[in-house]
């Protein structure tokens, strides 16, 4: 794979990562909305067990959506720009 191919592949990956991040946020917002709907109706021991697992996952997903996902895109853009500079000059 030549550098032109790497450049093209990185551009595609960056666009797909942005799309993934947007879809993840939309889906996660939907899940949280449904949690709010069911929350007043579900109060038993299984709910407590579920919450102990869910809260950890929710925290990690929120961290990815609010910080990490955007950081990954920024890193890719920096790398794409470096490859572009290598291929085409400044």
Backbone torsions as a table, in degrees:
resi	resn	phi	psi	omega
1	UNK	NA	123.7	179.0
2	UNK	-83.3	171.7	-178.7
3	UNK	-64.2	-32.2	175.7
4	UNK	-61.4	-42.1	178.2
5	UNK	-65.5	-41.2	178.2
6	UNK	-61.2	-44.7	179.3
7	UNK	-59.5	-47.8	179.7
8	UNK	-64.0	-42.6	-179.8
9	UNK	-65.3	-40.9	178.4
10	UNK	-64.1	-40.0	177.4
11	UNK	-62.7	-43.3	178.1
12	UNK	-63.2	-44.9	-179.4
13	UNK	-61.8	-41.4	179.9
14	UNK	-62.2	-44.5	178.6
15	UNK	-63.7	-42.2	-179.6
16	UNK	-68.7	-34.7	176.9
17	UNK	-66.4	-41.7	176.4
18	UNK	-61.3	-42.3	178.5
19	UNK	-63.6	-42.9	177.1
20	UNK	-59.4	-47.3	-179.3
21	UNK	-60.1	-42.6	178.8
22	UNK	-65.4	-43.2	178.6
23	UNK	-65.8	-38.8	178.0
24	UNK	-62.1	-45.8	-179.9
25	UNK	-62.2	-44.5	179.4
26	UNK	-61.8	-46.2	-179.8
27	UNK	-65.2	-41.0	-179.3
28	UNK	-67.8	-38.4	174.8
29	UNK	-59.9	-40.6	178.9
30	UNK	-63.8	-44.6	178.7
31	UNK	-61.4	-44.3	-179.3
32	UNK	-64.2	-38.8	176.9
33	UNK	-62.2	-41.6	179.0
34	UNK	-69.2	-33.5	174.5
35	UNK	-61.1	-42.3	179.8
36	UNK	-63.9	-35.8	179.7
37	UNK	-68.0	-43.3	-175.1
38	UNK	-84.5	-20.2	-174.1
39	UNK	-53.6	-47.2	-179.4
40	UNK	-67.2	-17.6	-175.7
41	UNK	-95.0	-12.7	-171.9
42	UNK	-120.6	104.3	-178.8
43	UNK	-144.2	84.5	177.7
44	UNK	-147.2	-174.2	-177.4
45	UNK	-66.2	-34.3	178.3
46	UNK	-64.2	-35.5	178.1
47	UNK	-62.4	-41.3	179.4
48	UNK	-63.6	-41.7	177.7
49	UNK	-65.0	-44.6	178.2
50	UNK	-59.5	-47.8	-178.9
51	UNK	-60.6	-37.0	-179.4
52	UNK	-62.8	-32.6	177.5
53	UNK	-84.6	-45.0	-175.5
54	UNK	-62.4	-42.9	-174.8
55	UNK	-60.2	-38.0	177.2
56	UNK	-66.4	-44.8	178.6
57	UNK	-65.2	-43.4	179.7
58	UNK	-58.2	-42.9	179.1
59	UNK	-61.7	-43.8	-179.5
60	UNK	-66.9	-41.5	178.8
61	UNK	-66.0	-43.0	176.9
62	UNK	-59.9	-40.0	178.1
63	UNK	-63.5	-43.1	178.6
64	UNK	-63.1	-47.5	-177.6
65	UNK	-63.5	-43.9	-173.3
66	UNK	-83.9	-25.4	-174.7
67	UNK	-128.0	-63.1	-167.3
68	UNK	-65.8	-43.4	-178.8
69	UNK	-57.0	-47.2	177.8
70	UNK	-65.0	-37.2	178.2
71	UNK	-63.9	-40.7	178.6
72	UNK	-61.9	-41.6	178.2
73	UNK	-63.2	-44.0	179.3
74	UNK	-60.8	-42.3	178.3
75	UNK	-62.3	-43.1	178.5
76	UNK	-62.0	-43.0	179.5
77	UNK	-62.1	-41.7	177.0
78	UNK	-60.4	-44.1	-179.8
79	UNK	-66.9	-39.6	177.3
80	UNK	-62.2	-42.8	178.7
81	UNK	-64.3	-37.7	177.4
82	UNK	-65.1	-42.7	178.0
83	UNK	-64.6	-42.2	178.6
84	UNK	-60.4	-42.5	176.9
85	UNK	-62.1	-40.4	178.4
86	UNK	-63.8	-44.4	-175.6
87	UNK	-75.5	-41.6	-168.9
88	UNK	-118.9	-1.0	-177.5
89	UNK	80.2	176.1	-177.6
90	UNK	-81.5	NA	NA
